[in-house]
Amino acid sequence: MDLKSICISPTTSILRAIENIDVNGVQIVLVVDDKNRLLGTVTDGDVRRAILKGIPLDEPVTRIMNTEPTVGSVHDNKAMLLRKMERKRLHQIPVVAEDGYLVGLEVLDEIIKFQHRENWVVLMAGGLGSRLRPLTNNCPKPLLKVGSKPILETIIENFIEFDFRKFFISVNYKAEMIEEYFGNGSQWGVEIEYIREENKMGTAGALTLLREKPNKPLIVMNGDLLTKINFSQLLNYHIENQAQGTMCVRELSFQVPYGVVKIDKHRLLGIDEKPIQRFLINAGIYVLEPHLLDLIPPNTHYNMTSLFEEAINRGLETATFPIREYWLDIGQMSDYEKANGEYNNFFNDGIGAK
């Protein structure tokens, strides 16, 4: 790793820091002074929390950097650094000399490399796809091709890029077609099992049909989404925030085509001409701690939004992960056409089955 490539000055904008994080592969940038002394760190999680707070991206990174990061010493060996990262739930740790001079960066994934993630991925693929008829009359929506391959295959390959190897696919409508296509996953070098919904169970109800409870956080995702989320960053964010459940959210904005008036009783106070309204919407991707599955009632239709509402009512820690990467919900024909038009700009079609 070229240490200089992940170092930035304190006057660097948040936007430039984001660009650096996206290309450097270690999910962090180090803020240093002109003598290469460490001033702070900015992680992907820091950036997403700044987005949720509405901090402008042209502001300097000093607005969001951690000025007291946990650091390792040049005298620490790998085992000592690993224990420190595990204790603090860190995925990266800068290494400094006594005077604060930056000498390196250790990354958890590099120390424990070549180990596949043990986290399960559950893909919800049982929907009828009614709004995409007649395309879905004889084919389940997750098997509709975008680019040269089915939507669900692109989703699985995206997870494989981040070392996920254990998948559960929840199926209902034309389940046999999905099971025949993916089999046990061996063609992709992964394990695939199926959750068979006899009746529609909503976006969370099918989780009660898992053969056993996982022992690590699991990712649940709708099977009709195309996205370029870094799933490692998502898991790290969930852990950093000590959340029991994390919901991915996406900004939706639209412009009101009229002047919006502000009034006090009968008095006109002003006119906001064609304002832009912004909302955060549920993006259909979640991280759940295993014990959260105990809150889902068995053998009933139950949605993920109800699960999060129950968690909130019980005072459990929940988090939102703002998506700044490509994301598209293929819900209707216009979305499907858009996905086909954009696919080659965002996805590598050359992974394929192994």
TORKEVO-587778 format. One record per residue (C-alpha): residue number from 1; residue in three letters; x negated, y negated, z negated. Coordinates in Angstrom, 1 decimal. Layout:
REM residues N
rec pos = NUM	code = ALA	x = X	y = Y	z = Z $
...
This chain:
REM residues 354
rec pos = 1	code = MET	x = 0.0	y = 0.0	z = 0.0 $
rec pos = 2	code = ASP	x = -1.3	y = -3.5	z = 0.9 $
rec pos = 3	code = LEU	x = -0.8	y = -5.4	z = -2.3 $
rec pos = 4	code = LYS	x = -0.9	y = -8.7	z = -0.6 $
rec pos = 5	code = SER	x = 2.1	y = -7.8	z = 1.5 $
rec pos = 6	code = ILE	x = 4.4	y = -7.7	z = -1.5 $
rec pos = 7	code = CYS	x = 3.0	y = -10.9	z = -3.2 $
rec pos = 8	code = ILE	x = 4.8	y = -14.2	z = -2.8 $
rec pos = 9	code = SER	x = 4.3	y = -17.7	z = -4.2 $
rec pos = 10	code = PRO	x = 6.7	y = -19.3	z = -6.7 $
rec pos = 11	code = THR	x = 7.9	y = -21.7	z = -4.0 $
rec pos = 12	code = THR	x = 9.1	y = -18.9	z = -1.7 $
rec pos = 13	code = SER	x = 12.8	y = -18.9	z = -1.0 $
rec pos = 14	code = ILE	x = 15.1	y = -16.1	z = -2.2 $
rec pos = 15	code = LEU	x = 16.0	y = -15.3	z = 1.4 $
rec pos = 16	code = ARG	x = 12.3	y = -14.8	z = 2.3 $
rec pos = 17	code = ALA	x = 12.0	y = -12.6	z = -0.8 $
rec pos = 18	code = ILE	x = 14.9	y = -10.5	z = 0.4 $
rec pos = 19	code = GLU	x = 13.3	y = -10.1	z = 3.8 $
rec pos = 20	code = ASN	x = 10.0	y = -8.9	z = 2.1 $
rec pos = 21	code = ILE	x = 11.9	y = -6.4	z = -0.1 $
rec pos = 22	code = ASP	x = 13.7	y = -5.0	z = 2.9 $
rec pos = 23	code = VAL	x = 10.5	y = -4.3	z = 4.8 $
rec pos = 24	code = ASN	x = 7.9	y = -3.4	z = 2.1 $
rec pos = 25	code = GLY	x = 9.6	y = -0.2	z = 1.1 $
rec pos = 26	code = VAL	x = 9.0	y = -0.6	z = -2.7 $
rec pos = 27	code = GLN	x = 12.1	y = -2.6	z = -3.6 $
rec pos = 28	code = ILE	x = 10.2	y = -5.4	z = -5.3 $
rec pos = 29	code = VAL	x = 8.1	y = -8.5	z = -4.7 $
rec pos = 30	code = LEU	x = 5.5	y = -9.9	z = -7.1 $
rec pos = 31	code = VAL	x = 5.3	y = -13.6	z = -7.7 $
rec pos = 32	code = VAL	x = 1.7	y = -14.8	z = -8.2 $
rec pos = 33	code = ASP	x = -0.1	y = -18.1	z = -8.6 $
rec pos = 34	code = ASP	x = -3.0	y = -19.3	z = -6.4 $
rec pos = 35	code = LYS	x = -5.4	y = -17.3	z = -8.6 $
rec pos = 36	code = ASN	x = -3.4	y = -14.0	z = -8.1 $
rec pos = 37	code = ARG	x = -2.1	y = -14.0	z = -11.7 $
rec pos = 38	code = LEU	x = 1.3	y = -12.4	z = -12.1 $
rec pos = 39	code = LEU	x = 4.1	y = -15.0	z = -12.8 $
rec pos = 40	code = GLY	x = 7.1	y = -12.7	z = -12.4 $
rec pos = 41	code = THR	x = 8.9	y = -10.1	z = -10.4 $
rec pos = 42	code = VAL	x = 11.9	y = -10.0	z = -8.2 $
rec pos = 43	code = THR	x = 13.7	y = -6.7	z = -7.5 $
rec pos = 44	code = ASP	x = 16.5	y = -5.8	z = -5.2 $
rec pos = 45	code = GLY	x = 18.7	y = -5.7	z = -8.3 $
rec pos = 46	code = ASP	x = 17.7	y = -9.3	z = -9.2 $
rec pos = 47	code = VAL	x = 18.7	y = -10.4	z = -5.7 $
rec pos = 48	code = ARG	x = 22.1	y = -8.7	z = -5.8 $
rec pos = 49	code = ARG	x = 22.9	y = -10.2	z = -9.2 $
rec pos = 50	code = ALA	x = 22.0	y = -13.6	z = -7.8 $
rec pos = 51	code = ILE	x = 24.4	y = -13.1	z = -4.9 $
rec pos = 52	code = LEU	x = 27.2	y = -12.3	z = -7.4 $
rec pos = 53	code = LYS	x = 26.4	y = -15.5	z = -9.3 $
rec pos = 54	code = GLY	x = 26.6	y = -17.5	z = -6.0 $
rec pos = 55	code = ILE	x = 23.0	y = -18.8	z = -6.2 $
rec pos = 56	code = PRO	x = 22.0	y = -20.2	z = -2.8 $
rec pos = 57	code = LEU	x = 19.5	y = -18.1	z = -0.9 $
rec pos = 58	code = ASP	x = 17.4	y = -21.1	z = 0.0 $
rec pos = 59	code = GLU	x = 16.5	y = -21.7	z = -3.6 $
rec pos = 60	code = PRO	x = 13.0	y = -20.8	z = -4.8 $
rec pos = 61	code = VAL	x = 12.5	y = -17.3	z = -6.3 $
rec pos = 62	code = THR	x = 11.8	y = -18.9	z = -9.7 $
rec pos = 63	code = ARG	x = 15.6	y = -19.2	z = -10.0 $
rec pos = 64	code = ILE	x = 16.0	y = -15.5	z = -10.3 $
rec pos = 65	code = MET	x = 12.6	y = -13.9	z = -11.1 $
rec pos = 66	code = ASN	x = 11.9	y = -12.0	z = -14.2 $
rec pos = 67	code = THR	x = 9.3	y = -14.0	z = -16.0 $
rec pos = 68	code = GLU	x = 8.5	y = -11.3	z = -18.6 $
rec pos = 69	code = PRO	x = 8.2	y = -8.1	z = -16.6 $
rec pos = 70	code = THR	x = 7.0	y = -4.9	z = -18.2 $
rec pos = 71	code = VAL	x = 3.4	y = -4.3	z = -17.0 $
rec pos = 72	code = GLY	x = 0.8	y = -1.6	z = -17.1 $
rec pos = 73	code = SER	x = -2.8	y = -2.1	z = -18.0 $
rec pos = 74	code = VAL	x = -5.8	y = -1.2	z = -15.9 $
rec pos = 75	code = HIS	x = -6.7	y = 1.1	z = -18.7 $
rec pos = 76	code = ASP	x = -3.4	y = 3.1	z = -18.4 $
rec pos = 77	code = ASN	x = -3.5	y = 6.5	z = -16.6 $
rec pos = 78	code = LYS	x = -0.7	y = 7.8	z = -14.4 $
rec pos = 79	code = ALA	x = 0.9	y = 9.7	z = -17.3 $
rec pos = 80	code = MET	x = 1.0	y = 6.7	z = -19.5 $
rec pos = 81	code = LEU	x = 2.5	y = 4.5	z = -16.7 $
rec pos = 82	code = LEU	x = 5.1	y = 7.2	z = -16.0 $
rec pos = 83	code = ARG	x = 6.2	y = 7.3	z = -19.7 $
rec pos = 84	code = LYS	x = 6.4	y = 3.6	z = -19.8 $
rec pos = 85	code = MET	x = 8.6	y = 3.5	z = -16.6 $
rec pos = 86	code = GLU	x = 10.8	y = 6.3	z = -17.9 $
rec pos = 87	code = ARG	x = 11.2	y = 4.6	z = -21.3 $
rec pos = 88	code = LYS	x = 12.1	y = 1.2	z = -19.7 $
rec pos = 89	code = ARG	x = 14.1	y = 2.7	z = -16.8 $
rec pos = 90	code = LEU	x = 11.8	y = 1.1	z = -14.3 $
rec pos = 91	code = HIS	x = 11.0	y = 2.2	z = -10.7 $
rec pos = 92	code = GLN	x = 8.1	y = 0.0	z = -10.3 $
rec pos = 93	code = ILE	x = 5.5	y = -1.4	z = -12.6 $
rec pos = 94	code = PRO	x = 2.8	y = -4.1	z = -11.9 $
rec pos = 95	code = VAL	x = -0.7	y = -3.3	z = -13.2 $
rec pos = 96	code = VAL	x = -2.7	y = -6.2	z = -14.5 $
rec pos = 97	code = ALA	x = -6.1	y = -6.9	z = -16.1 $
rec pos = 98	code = GLU	x = -6.5	y = -8.6	z = -19.5 $
rec pos = 99	code = ASP	x = -6.2	y = -12.1	z = -18.0 $
rec pos = 100	code = GLY	x = -3.0	y = -11.4	z = -16.2 $
rec pos = 101	code = TYR	x = -4.8	y = -10.9	z = -12.9 $
rec pos = 102	code = LEU	x = -2.7	y = -8.6	z = -10.7 $
rec pos = 103	code = VAL	x = -4.6	y = -5.4	z = -9.7 $
rec pos = 104	code = GLY	x = -1.9	y = -3.1	z = -8.4 $
rec pos = 105	code = LEU	x = 1.6	y = -1.8	z = -8.4 $
rec pos = 106	code = GLU	x = 2.7	y = 1.7	z = -9.3 $
rec pos = 107	code = VAL	x = 6.0	y = 3.1	z = -7.9 $
rec pos = 108	code = LEU	x = 7.9	y = 5.9	z = -9.6 $
rec pos = 109	code = ASP	x = 8.8	y = 7.6	z = -6.4 $
rec pos = 110	code = GLU	x = 5.1	y = 7.7	z = -5.4 $
rec pos = 111	code = ILE	x = 4.1	y = 9.3	z = -8.8 $
rec pos = 112	code = ILE	x = 6.7	y = 12.0	z = -8.5 $
rec pos = 113	code = LYS	x = 6.8	y = 12.2	z = -4.7 $
rec pos = 114	code = PHE	x = 7.9	y = 15.3	z = -2.8 $
rec pos = 115	code = GLN	x = 10.8	y = 15.9	z = -5.2 $
rec pos = 116	code = HIS	x = 14.2	y = 15.8	z = -3.7 $
rec pos = 117	code = ARG	x = 16.9	y = 13.8	z = -5.6 $
rec pos = 118	code = GLU	x = 19.0	y = 16.0	z = -7.8 $
rec pos = 119	code = ASN	x = 22.0	y = 13.5	z = -7.6 $
rec pos = 120	code = TRP	x = 25.1	y = 14.9	z = -5.9 $
rec pos = 121	code = VAL	x = 26.8	y = 13.2	z = -3.1 $
rec pos = 122	code = VAL	x = 30.6	y = 13.6	z = -2.7 $
rec pos = 123	code = LEU	x = 32.1	y = 12.5	z = 0.6 $
rec pos = 124	code = MET	x = 35.8	y = 12.0	z = 0.9 $
rec pos = 125	code = ALA	x = 36.8	y = 13.4	z = 4.3 $
rec pos = 126	code = GLY	x = 40.4	y = 14.5	z = 3.9 $
rec pos = 127	code = GLY	x = 42.4	y = 11.6	z = 5.3 $
rec pos = 128	code = LEU	x = 44.9	y = 11.9	z = 8.1 $
rec pos = 129	code = GLY	x = 43.4	y = 9.0	z = 10.1 $
rec pos = 130	code = SER	x = 46.9	y = 8.0	z = 11.1 $
rec pos = 131	code = ARG	x = 45.9	y = 4.5	z = 12.4 $
rec pos = 132	code = LEU	x = 43.5	y = 6.1	z = 14.8 $
rec pos = 133	code = ARG	x = 46.0	y = 8.2	z = 16.6 $
rec pos = 134	code = PRO	x = 46.1	y = 9.6	z = 19.2 $
rec pos = 135	code = LEU	x = 42.3	y = 10.2	z = 18.7 $
rec pos = 136	code = THR	x = 43.0	y = 12.0	z = 15.5 $
rec pos = 137	code = ASN	x = 45.8	y = 14.2	z = 16.7 $
rec pos = 138	code = ASN	x = 43.4	y = 17.0	z = 17.4 $
rec pos = 139	code = CYS	x = 40.3	y = 15.9	z = 15.5 $
rec pos = 140	code = PRO	x = 39.8	y = 14.7	z = 11.9 $
rec pos = 141	code = LYS	x = 38.6	y = 11.1	z = 11.6 $
rec pos = 142	code = PRO	x = 35.2	y = 12.0	z = 10.1 $
rec pos = 143	code = LEU	x = 34.4	y = 14.1	z = 13.2 $
rec pos = 144	code = LEU	x = 35.2	y = 11.3	z = 15.7 $
rec pos = 145	code = LYS	x = 32.0	y = 10.4	z = 17.5 $
rec pos = 146	code = VAL	x = 30.4	y = 7.0	z = 17.1 $
rec pos = 147	code = GLY	x = 27.3	y = 6.8	z = 19.3 $
rec pos = 148	code = SER	x = 26.5	y = 10.4	z = 20.1 $
rec pos = 149	code = LYS	x = 27.5	y = 12.1	z = 16.9 $
rec pos = 150	code = PRO	x = 30.4	y = 12.3	z = 14.4 $
rec pos = 151	code = ILE	x = 30.8	y = 9.5	z = 11.8 $
rec pos = 152	code = LEU	x = 30.3	y = 12.0	z = 8.9 $
rec pos = 153	code = GLU	x = 27.0	y = 13.3	z = 10.4 $
rec pos = 154	code = THR	x = 25.6	y = 9.8	z = 10.5 $
rec pos = 155	code = ILE	x = 26.6	y = 9.4	z = 6.9 $
rec pos = 156	code = ILE	x = 24.9	y = 12.6	z = 5.8 $
rec pos = 157	code = GLU	x = 21.7	y = 11.8	z = 7.8 $
rec pos = 158	code = ASN	x = 21.6	y = 8.4	z = 6.1 $
rec pos = 159	code = PHE	x = 21.6	y = 10.1	z = 2.7 $
rec pos = 160	code = ILE	x = 18.9	y = 12.6	z = 3.8 $
rec pos = 161	code = GLU	x = 16.6	y = 9.7	z = 4.6 $
rec pos = 162	code = PHE	x = 16.7	y = 8.8	z = 0.9 $
rec pos = 163	code = ASP	x = 16.0	y = 12.5	z = -0.2 $
rec pos = 164	code = PHE	x = 19.5	y = 13.5	z = -1.2 $
rec pos = 165	code = ARG	x = 20.0	y = 17.2	z = -0.5 $
rec pos = 166	code = LYS	x = 23.2	y = 18.3	z = -2.4 $
rec pos = 167	code = PHE	x = 26.5	y = 17.4	z = -0.7 $
rec pos = 168	code = PHE	x = 30.2	y = 18.1	z = -1.5 $
rec pos = 169	code = ILE	x = 32.7	y = 17.3	z = 1.2 $
rec pos = 170	code = SER	x = 36.4	y = 16.9	z = 0.2 $
rec pos = 171	code = VAL	x = 38.6	y = 18.1	z = 3.0 $
rec pos = 172	code = ASN	x = 42.3	y = 18.5	z = 3.7 $
rec pos = 173	code = TYR	x = 43.4	y = 17.5	z = 7.2 $
rec pos = 174	code = LYS	x = 42.0	y = 19.9	z = 9.8 $
rec pos = 175	code = ALA	x = 39.5	y = 21.0	z = 7.2 $
rec pos = 176	code = GLU	x = 38.4	y = 24.1	z = 9.2 $
rec pos = 177	code = MET	x = 37.0	y = 21.9	z = 11.9 $
rec pos = 178	code = ILE	x = 34.8	y = 20.0	z = 9.4 $
rec pos = 179	code = GLU	x = 33.7	y = 23.2	z = 7.7 $
rec pos = 180	code = GLU	x = 32.9	y = 24.8	z = 11.1 $
rec pos = 181	code = TYR	x = 30.8	y = 21.9	z = 12.2 $
rec pos = 182	code = PHE	x = 28.7	y = 21.4	z = 9.1 $
rec pos = 183	code = GLY	x = 28.7	y = 24.9	z = 7.7 $
rec pos = 184	code = ASN	x = 26.5	y = 25.2	z = 4.6 $
rec pos = 185	code = GLY	x = 24.3	y = 22.4	z = 5.7 $
rec pos = 186	code = SER	x = 21.2	y = 24.5	z = 6.5 $
rec pos = 187	code = GLN	x = 20.9	y = 23.0	z = 10.0 $
rec pos = 188	code = TRP	x = 20.2	y = 19.7	z = 8.3 $
rec pos = 189	code = GLY	x = 18.0	y = 21.2	z = 5.6 $
rec pos = 190	code = VAL	x = 20.6	y = 20.4	z = 2.9 $
rec pos = 191	code = GLU	x = 23.3	y = 22.2	z = 0.8 $
rec pos = 192	code = ILE	x = 26.9	y = 21.5	z = 1.6 $
rec pos = 193	code = GLU	x = 29.9	y = 22.8	z = -0.4 $
rec pos = 194	code = TYR	x = 33.6	y = 22.0	z = 0.2 $
rec pos = 195	code = ILE	x = 36.3	y = 20.7	z = -2.1 $
rec pos = 196	code = ARG	x = 39.5	y = 21.9	z = -0.6 $
rec pos = 197	code = GLU	x = 42.5	y = 19.6	z = -1.4 $
rec pos = 198	code = GLU	x = 45.7	y = 21.6	z = -1.2 $
rec pos = 199	code = ASN	x = 47.6	y = 18.3	z = -1.6 $
rec pos = 200	code = LYS	x = 46.4	y = 14.8	z = -1.1 $
rec pos = 201	code = MET	x = 44.7	y = 13.8	z = -4.4 $
rec pos = 202	code = GLY	x = 43.6	y = 10.2	z = -3.7 $
rec pos = 203	code = THR	x = 40.0	y = 8.8	z = -3.7 $
rec pos = 204	code = ALA	x = 39.1	y = 10.2	z = -7.2 $
rec pos = 205	code = GLY	x = 41.5	y = 13.1	z = -7.9 $
rec pos = 206	code = ALA	x = 39.5	y = 15.6	z = -5.8 $
rec pos = 207	code = LEU	x = 36.5	y = 15.2	z = -8.2 $
rec pos = 208	code = THR	x = 38.4	y = 17.3	z = -10.7 $
rec pos = 209	code = LEU	x = 38.0	y = 20.2	z = -8.3 $
rec pos = 210	code = LEU	x = 34.2	y = 20.2	z = -8.5 $
rec pos = 211	code = ARG	x = 33.1	y = 23.7	z = -9.6 $
rec pos = 212	code = GLU	x = 31.1	y = 22.2	z = -12.5 $
rec pos = 213	code = LYS	x = 30.2	y = 18.8	z = -13.9 $
rec pos = 214	code = PRO	x = 26.9	y = 17.3	z = -12.5 $
rec pos = 215	code = ASN	x = 24.2	y = 16.4	z = -15.0 $
rec pos = 216	code = LYS	x = 23.1	y = 13.2	z = -13.2 $
rec pos = 217	code = PRO	x = 24.9	y = 10.2	z = -11.7 $
rec pos = 218	code = LEU	x = 26.7	y = 11.1	z = -8.5 $
rec pos = 219	code = ILE	x = 27.5	y = 9.0	z = -5.5 $
rec pos = 220	code = VAL	x = 31.0	y = 9.1	z = -4.1 $
rec pos = 221	code = MET	x = 31.7	y = 7.6	z = -0.6 $
rec pos = 222	code = ASN	x = 34.6	y = 7.5	z = 1.8 $
rec pos = 223	code = GLY	x = 33.9	y = 9.6	z = 4.9 $
rec pos = 224	code = ASP	x = 34.9	y = 6.9	z = 7.4 $
rec pos = 225	code = LEU	x = 32.3	y = 4.3	z = 6.6 $
rec pos = 226	code = LEU	x = 29.2	y = 3.3	z = 8.5 $
rec pos = 227	code = THR	x = 26.6	y = 1.4	z = 6.4 $
rec pos = 228	code = LYS	x = 22.9	y = 0.9	z = 6.2 $
rec pos = 229	code = ILE	x = 22.8	y = 0.7	z = 2.4 $
rec pos = 230	code = ASN	x = 19.6	y = 1.7	z = 0.7 $
rec pos = 231	code = PHE	x = 21.0	y = 4.4	z = -1.5 $
rec pos = 232	code = SER	x = 17.8	y = 4.4	z = -3.7 $
rec pos = 233	code = GLN	x = 18.4	y = 0.8	z = -4.4 $
rec pos = 234	code = LEU	x = 22.0	y = 1.5	z = -5.3 $
rec pos = 235	code = LEU	x = 21.0	y = 4.2	z = -7.8 $
rec pos = 236	code = ASN	x = 18.3	y = 2.0	z = -9.3 $
rec pos = 237	code = TYR	x = 20.7	y = -0.8	z = -9.7 $
rec pos = 238	code = HIS	x = 23.2	y = 1.4	z = -11.4 $
rec pos = 239	code = ILE	x = 20.5	y = 2.6	z = -13.9 $
rec pos = 240	code = GLU	x = 19.1	y = -0.9	z = -14.4 $
rec pos = 241	code = ASN	x = 22.5	y = -2.2	z = -15.5 $
rec pos = 242	code = GLN	x = 23.1	y = 0.8	z = -17.7 $
rec pos = 243	code = ALA	x = 26.5	y = 1.2	z = -16.0 $
rec pos = 244	code = GLN	x = 28.9	y = 4.1	z = -16.5 $
rec pos = 245	code = GLY	x = 30.4	y = 3.3	z = -13.1 $
rec pos = 246	code = THR	x = 29.2	y = 1.1	z = -10.3 $
rec pos = 247	code = MET	x = 31.4	y = -0.1	z = -7.4 $
rec pos = 248	code = CYS	x = 30.0	y = -1.3	z = -4.2 $
rec pos = 249	code = VAL	x = 31.6	y = -4.6	z = -3.1 $
rec pos = 250	code = ARG	x = 31.6	y = -6.5	z = 0.2 $
rec pos = 251	code = GLU	x = 32.3	y = -10.2	z = 0.8 $
rec pos = 252	code = LEU	x = 35.4	y = -10.9	z = 2.9 $
rec pos = 253	code = SER	x = 36.0	y = -14.4	z = 4.1 $
rec pos = 254	code = PHE	x = 38.5	y = -16.0	z = 6.4 $
rec pos = 255	code = GLN	x = 39.4	y = -19.5	z = 7.3 $
rec pos = 256	code = VAL	x = 42.9	y = -20.9	z = 6.6 $
rec pos = 257	code = PRO	x = 44.0	y = -22.4	z = 10.0 $
rec pos = 258	code = TYR	x = 45.7	y = -25.3	z = 8.3 $
rec pos = 259	code = GLY	x = 45.0	y = -28.2	z = 6.0 $
rec pos = 260	code = VAL	x = 45.6	y = -27.1	z = 2.4 $
rec pos = 261	code = VAL	x = 47.2	y = -29.8	z = 0.3 $
rec pos = 262	code = LYS	x = 46.5	y = -30.4	z = -3.4 $
rec pos = 263	code = ILE	x = 49.4	y = -31.7	z = -5.4 $
rec pos = 264	code = ASP	x = 50.4	y = -32.7	z = -8.9 $
rec pos = 265	code = LYS	x = 54.2	y = -32.3	z = -9.1 $
rec pos = 266	code = HIS	x = 55.3	y = -34.6	z = -6.2 $
rec pos = 267	code = ARG	x = 52.0	y = -36.5	z = -5.8 $
rec pos = 268	code = LEU	x = 49.6	y = -35.7	z = -3.0 $
rec pos = 269	code = LEU	x = 46.1	y = -35.5	z = -4.4 $
rec pos = 270	code = GLY	x = 44.2	y = -34.6	z = -1.3 $
rec pos = 271	code = ILE	x = 43.9	y = -32.3	z = 1.7 $
rec pos = 272	code = ASP	x = 41.3	y = -29.6	z = 2.1 $
rec pos = 273	code = GLU	x = 41.1	y = -29.2	z = 5.9 $
rec pos = 274	code = LYS	x = 40.9	y = -25.5	z = 7.0 $
rec pos = 275	code = PRO	x = 39.1	y = -24.2	z = 4.0 $
rec pos = 276	code = ILE	x = 37.2	y = -20.9	z = 4.0 $
rec pos = 277	code = GLN	x = 38.4	y = -18.4	z = 1.4 $
rec pos = 278	code = ARG	x = 35.9	y = -15.8	z = 0.1 $
rec pos = 279	code = PHE	x = 36.7	y = -12.6	z = -1.8 $
rec pos = 280	code = LEU	x = 34.8	y = -9.5	z = -2.9 $
rec pos = 281	code = ILE	x = 36.5	y = -6.3	z = -1.8 $
rec pos = 282	code = ASN	x = 36.1	y = -2.7	z = -2.8 $
rec pos = 283	code = ALA	x = 33.7	y = -1.2	z = -0.2 $
rec pos = 284	code = GLY	x = 34.5	y = 2.5	z = -0.9 $
rec pos = 285	code = ILE	x = 31.1	y = 3.6	z = -2.3 $
rec pos = 286	code = TYR	x = 30.6	y = 4.4	z = -6.0 $
rec pos = 287	code = VAL	x = 28.1	y = 5.7	z = -8.5 $
rec pos = 288	code = LEU	x = 29.6	y = 7.5	z = -11.5 $
rec pos = 289	code = GLU	x = 28.1	y = 8.9	z = -14.7 $
rec pos = 290	code = PRO	x = 29.1	y = 12.5	z = -15.1 $
rec pos = 291	code = HIS	x = 31.2	y = 11.9	z = -18.2 $
rec pos = 292	code = LEU	x = 33.4	y = 9.5	z = -16.3 $
rec pos = 293	code = LEU	x = 34.9	y = 12.4	z = -14.5 $
rec pos = 294	code = ASP	x = 36.6	y = 13.4	z = -17.8 $
rec pos = 295	code = LEU	x = 38.9	y = 10.4	z = -17.5 $
rec pos = 296	code = ILE	x = 40.5	y = 11.7	z = -14.3 $
rec pos = 297	code = PRO	x = 43.7	y = 13.6	z = -14.9 $
rec pos = 298	code = PRO	x = 43.7	y = 17.1	z = -13.3 $
rec pos = 299	code = ASN	x = 45.9	y = 18.2	z = -10.5 $
rec pos = 300	code = THR	x = 47.3	y = 14.8	z = -9.6 $
rec pos = 301	code = HIS	x = 46.9	y = 12.0	z = -7.1 $
rec pos = 302	code = TYR	x = 44.4	y = 9.5	z = -8.6 $
rec pos = 303	code = ASN	x = 42.5	y = 6.7	z = -7.0 $
rec pos = 304	code = MET	x = 39.1	y = 5.4	z = -7.7 $
rec pos = 305	code = THR	x = 40.4	y = 1.9	z = -8.6 $
rec pos = 306	code = SER	x = 42.5	y = 3.6	z = -11.4 $
rec pos = 307	code = LEU	x = 39.4	y = 5.3	z = -12.7 $
rec pos = 308	code = PHE	x = 37.5	y = 2.0	z = -12.9 $
rec pos = 309	code = GLU	x = 40.5	y = 0.3	z = -14.6 $
rec pos = 310	code = GLU	x = 40.6	y = 3.1	z = -17.2 $
rec pos = 311	code = ALA	x = 36.9	y = 2.7	z = -17.8 $
rec pos = 312	code = ILE	x = 37.2	y = -1.1	z = -18.2 $
rec pos = 313	code = ASN	x = 40.2	y = -0.6	z = -20.6 $
rec pos = 314	code = ARG	x = 38.0	y = 1.8	z = -22.7 $
rec pos = 315	code = GLY	x = 35.2	y = -0.8	z = -22.9 $
rec pos = 316	code = LEU	x = 32.8	y = 1.2	z = -20.8 $
rec pos = 317	code = GLU	x = 30.1	y = -0.7	z = -18.9 $
rec pos = 318	code = THR	x = 30.9	y = -1.1	z = -15.2 $
rec pos = 319	code = ALA	x = 29.0	y = -2.9	z = -12.5 $
rec pos = 320	code = THR	x = 29.4	y = -4.2	z = -9.0 $
rec pos = 321	code = PHE	x = 26.8	y = -3.8	z = -6.3 $
rec pos = 322	code = PRO	x = 27.1	y = -6.4	z = -3.5 $
rec pos = 323	code = ILE	x = 26.4	y = -5.0	z = -0.1 $
rec pos = 324	code = ARG	x = 24.3	y = -7.3	z = 2.0 $
rec pos = 325	code = GLU	x = 23.5	y = -4.7	z = 4.6 $
rec pos = 326	code = TYR	x = 25.5	y = -3.5	z = 7.6 $
rec pos = 327	code = TRP	x = 28.9	y = -2.0	z = 6.5 $
rec pos = 328	code = LEU	x = 32.0	y = -1.1	z = 8.6 $
rec pos = 329	code = ASP	x = 35.2	y = 0.6	z = 7.5 $
rec pos = 330	code = ILE	x = 36.6	y = 2.5	z = 10.5 $
rec pos = 331	code = GLY	x = 40.2	y = 2.1	z = 9.6 $
rec pos = 332	code = GLN	x = 41.8	y = 1.3	z = 12.9 $
rec pos = 333	code = MET	x = 41.2	y = 1.4	z = 16.6 $
rec pos = 334	code = SER	x = 39.5	y = -2.1	z = 16.8 $
rec pos = 335	code = ASP	x = 37.0	y = -0.9	z = 14.1 $
rec pos = 336	code = TYR	x = 36.3	y = 2.2	z = 16.0 $
rec pos = 337	code = GLU	x = 35.6	y = 0.3	z = 19.2 $
rec pos = 338	code = LYS	x = 33.4	y = -2.2	z = 17.2 $
rec pos = 339	code = ALA	x = 31.5	y = 0.7	z = 15.6 $
rec pos = 340	code = ASN	x = 30.7	y = 2.2	z = 19.0 $
rec pos = 341	code = GLY	x = 29.6	y = -1.2	z = 20.3 $
rec pos = 342	code = GLU	x = 27.2	y = -1.8	z = 17.4 $
rec pos = 343	code = TYR	x = 26.0	y = 1.7	z = 16.6 $
rec pos = 344	code = ASN	x = 22.7	y = 1.6	z = 18.6 $
rec pos = 345	code = ASN	x = 21.8	y = -1.7	z = 17.0 $
rec pos = 346	code = PHE	x = 21.8	y = -0.3	z = 13.5 $
rec pos = 347	code = PHE	x = 21.4	y = 3.5	z = 13.6 $
rec pos = 348	code = ASN	x = 18.6	y = 5.8	z = 14.8 $
rec pos = 349	code = ASP	x = 20.2	y = 8.5	z = 16.9 $
rec pos = 350	code = GLY	x = 17.1	y = 10.7	z = 16.9 $
rec pos = 351	code = ILE	x = 17.3	y = 12.4	z = 13.5 $
rec pos = 352	code = GLY	x = 19.5	y = 15.3	z = 14.5 $
rec pos = 353	code = ALA	x = 20.0	y = 18.6	z = 12.9 $
rec pos = 354	code = LYS	x = 16.9	y = 20.5	z = 11.9 $
